Amino acid sequence: MPSDDLKRRLNPPLLTIGAAFLILTIVVAALAMGRPFLLPLVLALVVWYVIASLRDFMANIRLGGFQLPRWVSLLLSMLVIGSIAYFVINIVLASFAALVGDFPKYVSDANRLLELVQGLLPEGLTLDINLQNQFDRILGIANNFAGQLRLVTQNIVIIVIYVAFMLVEDQRFNAKLKHLFPNRDDYARAQQVLGAIGKKIQAYLAVKTLMSLITAVLAYIILLVFDINYAPVWAMLVFFLNFIPVVGSIIAVILPMAMAVLQFWEISPWVIFVVTGLLIGVQQFVGSFLEPRFLGSSLNLSPLIILVSLSFWGFLWGPVGMLISVPVTVMMAIIFASVPATRWVAVLLSQNGDSVQEEFGPVVMPTTGRTTDPS
């Protein structure tokens, strides 16, 4: 009967959709409930990829006939990353505490600036802005971020242990892979796919970290030259926000610009325009010229996906989740694109899909089952 045939066609897709929804619900619940355990693990994974990328880069450097041993490259990369992390966390936490303590002073400065702007407006036009409420909201976000940063520092021992074991495990992974794929052809194919995924993720994190560091250093120099208060805080935010495309670079300019406005609007207004112009110039130089030369244009995420990722991870894990949201999404997109069966997911995550096909090959849509002849 036609109705029975219709049921046979509908039931598998409905079951698949129901199972996918159930699995997604379980995964989201596990991510929310497992935050104290999963957040250090994810941060350790990112740190491991950065260290491994720096290690491989140092190991491949040749000066004449001399080449660094792999273990020396590993120690040097761990020393570099550890020193940077220690320096940044200590400097930034001290500056952040001072910034929070001086917030009331900046509220009064902002109110005086608002009164000046109000006096320049036509009669009858008023600005209904409660700056105290806005600053209280910003202060709440700042305290939340500081709490997240302190949580990371409290879990630093756990993160270091995770990273150490990951560095040990990646030396033994090939032996495990041979046992998983006894067939030589299957093993070679699995090794090729996993190697491609690992190289692309390492390249993305290494290049993005380097570009973020260059942007933060240049911004820090600009802020120091013009004596902008709390330059280490703004430079740290520039570094982390640079991992977030489009939105991050805008916020990274607005925050130090707002500080420049509060500092210099009465004594040297020209400083505001110069600092803002230089910060925008740095963002444009690194983001539009320097970064594409190293990273290329493959797997650029859709702006909608970026916003959804920021909202999702921010809802689950707070400010730290927002900072790692885009790198994690890019890593997922690279994994999806490297596997032909899931390449279509990477196309949906990308801007237009062309880069995925050029980088990884044609996309094959999954089939839901055997098709029947309509006749």
C-alpha positions as CSV (number, residue, x, y, z in Angstrom):
1,M,0.0,0.0,0.0
2,P,1.2,3.6,-0.6
3,S,0.8,4.5,3.0
4,D,3.1,1.6,4.1
5,D,5.7,2.7,1.5
6,L,5.5,6.2,2.8
7,K,6.1,5.0,6.3
8,R,9.1,3.0,5.2
9,R,10.5,6.1,3.6
10,L,9.8,8.5,6.5
11,N,10.8,6.3,9.5
12,P,14.6,6.1,8.9
13,P,15.0,9.9,8.5
14,L,12.8,10.6,11.5
15,L,14.7,8.2,13.6
16,T,18.0,9.7,12.4
17,I,16.8,13.2,13.2
18,G,15.6,12.1,16.6
19,A,18.8,10.3,17.4
20,A,20.9,13.3,16.3
21,F,18.8,15.7,18.4
22,L,19.2,13.4,21.5
23,I,22.9,13.1,21.0
24,L,23.3,16.9,20.6
25,T,21.3,17.4,23.8
26,I,23.5,15.0,25.7
27,V,26.7,16.6,24.3
28,V,25.6,20.1,25.2
29,A,24.6,19.0,28.7
30,A,27.9,17.2,29.1
31,L,29.8,20.3,28.0
32,A,28.0,22.5,30.5
33,M,28.2,20.1,33.4
34,G,31.8,19.0,32.7
35,R,33.1,22.6,32.4
36,P,35.5,22.3,35.4
37,F,37.1,19.2,33.9
38,L,36.8,20.0,30.1
39,L,38.0,23.6,30.2
40,P,41.6,22.8,31.4
41,L,41.7,19.9,28.9
42,V,40.7,22.1,26.0
43,L,43.2,24.8,27.0
44,A,45.9,22.1,27.3
45,L,45.0,20.8,23.8
46,V,45.5,24.3,22.4
47,V,48.8,24.8,24.3
48,W,50.0,21.4,23.1
49,Y,49.3,22.2,19.5
50,V,51.2,25.5,19.8
51,I,54.2,23.9,21.6
52,A,54.2,21.0,19.0
53,S,54.1,23.5,16.1
54,L,57.0,25.6,17.6
55,R,58.9,22.3,18.3
56,D,58.6,21.1,14.7
57,F,59.5,24.6,13.4
58,M,62.7,24.7,15.5
59,A,63.6,21.1,14.7
60,N,63.4,21.8,10.9
61,I,65.8,24.8,11.1
62,R,69.2,24.0,9.6
63,L,72.2,26.2,10.0
64,G,74.8,24.7,7.6
65,G,75.0,21.1,8.7
66,F,73.7,21.7,12.2
67,Q,70.1,20.9,13.2
68,L,68.6,21.0,16.7
69,P,67.8,17.6,18.2
70,R,64.0,17.1,18.6
71,W,64.2,16.9,22.4
72,V,66.2,20.3,22.6
73,S,63.5,21.8,20.3
74,L,60.8,20.6,22.6
75,L,62.5,22.0,25.7
76,L,63.1,25.4,24.0
77,S,59.5,25.6,22.8
78,M,58.2,24.8,26.3
79,L,60.5,27.4,27.8
80,V,59.4,30.1,25.3
81,I,55.6,29.4,25.8
82,G,55.9,29.0,29.5
83,S,57.9,32.3,29.9
84,I,55.5,34.2,27.8
85,A,52.5,32.9,29.7
86,Y,54.1,33.6,33.1
87,F,55.0,37.1,32.1
88,V,51.7,38.0,30.6
89,I,49.5,36.6,33.4
90,N,51.5,38.3,36.2
91,I,51.7,41.7,34.4
92,V,48.1,41.7,33.2
93,L,46.6,40.6,36.6
94,A,48.4,43.5,38.4
95,S,47.3,46.0,35.7
96,F,43.8,44.6,35.6
97,A,43.4,45.0,39.4
98,A,44.5,48.7,39.1
99,L,42.0,49.3,36.3
100,V,39.1,47.9,38.3
101,G,40.1,50.1,41.3
102,D,40.2,53.2,39.2
103,F,36.8,52.6,37.6
104,P,34.9,55.2,39.7
105,K,37.3,58.0,38.5
106,Y,36.6,57.1,34.8
107,V,32.8,57.1,35.5
108,S,33.1,60.8,36.6
109,D,35.2,61.6,33.6
110,A,32.7,60.0,31.2
111,N,29.9,61.9,32.9
112,R,31.6,65.2,32.3
113,L,32.3,64.2,28.6
114,L,28.6,63.3,28.3
115,E,27.6,66.7,29.6
116,L,29.9,68.4,27.1
117,V,28.4,66.4,24.2
118,Q,24.9,67.2,25.5
119,G,25.7,70.9,25.4
120,L,26.6,70.7,21.7
121,L,23.3,69.1,20.7
122,P,20.4,71.1,19.4
123,E,17.8,72.2,22.0
124,G,15.3,69.6,22.8
125,L,17.6,66.7,21.8
126,T,18.9,64.8,24.8
127,L,21.0,61.7,25.4
128,D,19.2,59.4,27.7
129,I,22.3,57.3,28.8
130,N,22.9,56.1,32.3
131,L,26.7,55.8,32.3
132,Q,26.8,54.4,35.8
133,N,24.7,51.4,34.8
134,Q,26.8,50.9,31.7
135,F,30.1,51.1,33.7
136,D,28.6,48.7,36.3
137,R,27.9,46.3,33.5
138,I,31.4,46.6,32.1
139,L,32.8,46.2,35.5
140,G,30.8,43.0,36.0
141,I,32.1,41.6,32.7
142,A,35.7,42.6,33.7
143,N,35.4,40.9,37.1
144,N,33.9,37.8,35.4
145,F,36.9,37.7,33.0
146,A,39.3,38.2,35.8
147,G,37.7,35.4,37.7
148,Q,38.0,33.1,34.6
149,L,41.7,34.1,34.3
150,R,42.3,33.3,37.9
151,L,40.5,30.0,37.4
152,V,42.9,29.2,34.6
153,T,45.9,30.1,36.8
154,Q,44.6,27.9,39.6
155,N,44.4,25.0,37.2
156,I,47.8,25.7,35.7
157,V,49.3,22.6,37.3
158,I,46.6,20.4,35.8
159,I,47.0,22.1,32.4
160,V,50.8,21.5,32.5
161,I,50.3,17.8,33.4
162,Y,47.9,17.4,30.5
163,V,50.3,19.0,28.1
164,A,53.2,16.9,29.3
165,F,51.2,13.7,28.8
166,M,50.0,14.8,25.4
167,L,53.6,15.5,24.3
168,V,54.5,11.9,25.5
169,E,51.5,10.3,23.8
170,D,52.1,11.9,20.4
171,Q,55.4,9.9,20.3
172,R,53.5,6.6,20.8
173,F,50.4,7.3,18.7
174,N,51.8,5.7,15.5
175,A,52.3,2.4,17.3
176,K,48.7,2.5,18.5
177,L,47.5,3.4,15.0
178,K,49.2,0.3,13.6
179,H,47.2,-1.9,16.0
180,L,44.0,-0.1,15.1
181,F,44.6,-0.6,11.3
182,P,46.4,-3.9,10.8
183,N,46.0,-3.7,7.0
184,R,48.9,-1.8,5.5
185,D,46.8,0.2,3.1
186,D,44.3,1.2,5.8
187,Y,47.1,2.2,8.1
188,A,48.8,4.3,5.4
189,R,45.5,6.0,4.5
190,A,44.6,6.7,8.2
191,Q,48.1,8.0,8.8
192,Q,47.8,10.3,5.8
193,V,44.4,11.7,6.9
194,L,45.4,12.2,10.5
195,G,48.8,13.7,9.5
196,A,47.0,16.2,7.2
197,I,44.5,17.2,9.9
198,G,47.3,17.6,12.5
199,K,49.5,19.7,10.1
200,K,46.6,22.0,9.2
201,I,45.5,22.5,12.8
202,Q,49.1,23.1,13.9
203,A,49.7,25.6,11.0
204,Y,46.5,27.5,11.9
205,L,47.2,27.8,15.6
206,A,50.9,28.6,15.0
207,V,50.2,31.3,12.4
208,K,47.3,32.7,14.3
209,T,49.3,32.9,17.6
210,L,52.2,34.6,15.8
211,M,49.9,37.1,14.1
212,S,48.1,37.8,17.4
213,L,51.4,38.3,19.1
214,I,52.7,40.7,16.4
215,T,49.4,42.7,16.6
216,A,49.6,42.8,20.4
217,V,53.2,43.9,20.5
218,L,52.6,46.7,17.9
219,A,49.5,47.8,19.8
220,Y,51.5,47.8,23.1
221,I,54.2,50.0,21.6
222,I,51.7,52.5,20.3
223,L,49.9,52.6,23.7
224,L,53.2,53.1,25.5
225,V,54.4,55.8,23.2
226,F,51.2,57.8,23.8
227,D,51.1,56.9,27.5
228,I,47.7,55.2,27.4
229,N,46.8,53.8,30.9
230,Y,46.9,50.1,31.5
231,A,48.7,49.3,28.2
232,P,49.4,45.7,29.3
233,V,45.7,45.0,29.7
234,W,44.8,46.3,26.3
235,A,47.6,44.5,24.6
236,M,46.6,41.2,26.2
237,L,43.0,41.8,25.1
238,V,44.3,42.6,21.6
239,F,46.2,39.3,21.6
240,F,43.2,37.1,22.6
241,L,40.6,39.1,20.6
242,N,42.6,38.7,17.4
243,F,41.7,35.0,17.5
244,I,38.1,36.1,16.8
245,P,37.7,37.3,13.2
246,V,36.0,40.6,12.4
247,V,34.3,41.1,15.8
248,G,37.5,40.7,17.8
249,S,39.5,43.2,15.9
250,I,36.7,45.8,16.2
251,I,36.6,45.4,20.0
252,A,40.4,45.4,20.2
253,V,40.4,48.9,18.8
254,I,37.3,50.2,20.7
255,L,38.6,49.4,24.2
256,P,41.9,51.2,24.1
257,M,40.3,54.0,22.1
258,A,37.8,54.5,24.9
259,M,40.6,54.8,27.4
260,A,42.3,57.3,25.2
261,V,39.1,59.4,25.0
262,L,38.8,59.4,28.8
263,Q,42.4,60.4,29.2
264,F,42.9,63.0,26.5
265,W,39.6,64.6,25.5
266,E,40.3,67.7,27.6
267,I,44.0,68.1,27.2
268,S,45.1,66.6,23.8
269,P,42.2,65.5,21.6
270,W,44.5,64.9,18.7
271,V,46.0,61.9,20.6
272,I,42.7,60.1,20.4
273,F,42.6,60.3,16.6
274,V,46.3,59.3,16.2
275,V,46.0,56.3,18.5
276,T,42.8,55.1,16.9
277,G,44.2,55.5,13.4
278,L,47.4,53.6,14.3
279,L,45.5,50.8,16.0
280,I,43.2,50.4,13.0
281,G,46.3,50.5,10.7
282,V,48.0,47.7,12.7
283,Q,44.8,45.6,12.5
284,Q,44.5,46.1,8.8
285,F,48.2,45.4,8.1
286,V,48.2,42.2,10.1
287,G,44.7,41.0,9.3
288,S,44.4,42.0,5.6
289,F,48.0,41.8,4.4
290,L,50.3,39.8,6.7
291,E,48.1,37.0,7.9
292,P,46.7,35.9,4.5
293,R,50.3,35.6,3.2
294,F,51.0,32.9,5.9
295,L,47.6,31.4,6.5
296,G,45.9,31.6,3.1
297,S,42.1,32.0,2.6
298,S,41.1,28.4,3.1
299,L,38.4,27.5,5.6
300,N,37.3,31.1,6.3
301,L,34.3,30.8,8.6
302,S,31.0,32.2,7.8
303,P,30.3,35.4,9.9
304,L,27.0,33.8,11.1
305,I,28.9,30.7,12.3
306,I,31.3,33.0,14.1
307,L,28.5,34.7,16.0
308,V,26.7,31.4,16.7
309,S,30.0,29.9,18.0
310,L,30.7,32.9,20.2
311,S,27.2,32.7,21.7
312,F,27.3,29.0,22.2
313,W,30.7,28.7,23.8
314,G,30.1,32.0,25.8
315,F,26.9,30.5,27.2
316,L,28.6,27.3,28.1
317,W,32.0,28.4,29.4
318,G,31.8,32.2,29.9
319,P,34.5,34.7,28.6
320,V,37.2,32.0,28.3
321,G,34.8,29.9,26.1
322,M,34.3,32.9,23.9
323,L,38.1,33.3,23.4
324,I,38.6,29.7,22.4
325,S,35.3,29.4,20.4
326,V,36.6,30.3,17.0
327,P,39.9,28.3,17.2
328,V,37.9,25.3,18.3
329,T,35.4,25.8,15.5
330,V,38.2,26.2,12.9
331,M,39.8,22.9,14.2
332,M,36.4,21.2,13.8
333,A,36.1,22.6,10.3
334,I,39.5,21.3,9.4
335,I,38.7,17.8,10.7
336,F,35.4,17.8,8.9
337,A,37.0,19.0,5.6
338,S,39.7,16.4,5.8
339,V,37.2,13.5,5.8
340,P,35.3,13.1,2.5
341,A,32.1,11.9,4.3
342,T,31.9,15.0,6.4
343,R,33.3,17.6,4.0
344,W,29.8,19.0,3.4
345,V,29.7,20.1,7.0
346,A,32.9,22.1,6.5
347,V,31.3,23.7,3.4
348,L,28.3,24.8,5.6
349,L,30.7,26.3,8.1
350,S,32.8,28.2,5.5
351,Q,32.0,31.5,3.8
352,N,31.3,30.2,0.4
353,G,32.6,26.6,0.2
354,D,35.0,27.3,-2.7
355,S,38.1,27.3,-0.4
356,V,37.1,23.9,1.0
357,Q,36.8,22.3,-2.4
358,E,40.1,23.8,-3.6
359,E,42.0,22.8,-0.5
360,F,40.5,19.3,0.2
361,G,38.8,18.1,-3.0
362,P,35.2,17.7,-4.2
363,V,32.3,17.4,-1.7
364,V,30.1,14.3,-1.7
365,M,26.7,14.7,0.0
366,P,25.8,11.8,2.3
367,T,23.0,9.4,1.1
368,T,20.1,8.5,3.4
369,G,19.7,5.0,2.0
370,R,18.8,3.1,-1.1
371,T,16.7,5.0,-3.6
372,T,13.7,3.3,-5.2
373,D,12.5,3.5,-8.7
374,P,9.5,5.8,-8.8
375,S,8.0,3.6,-11.6
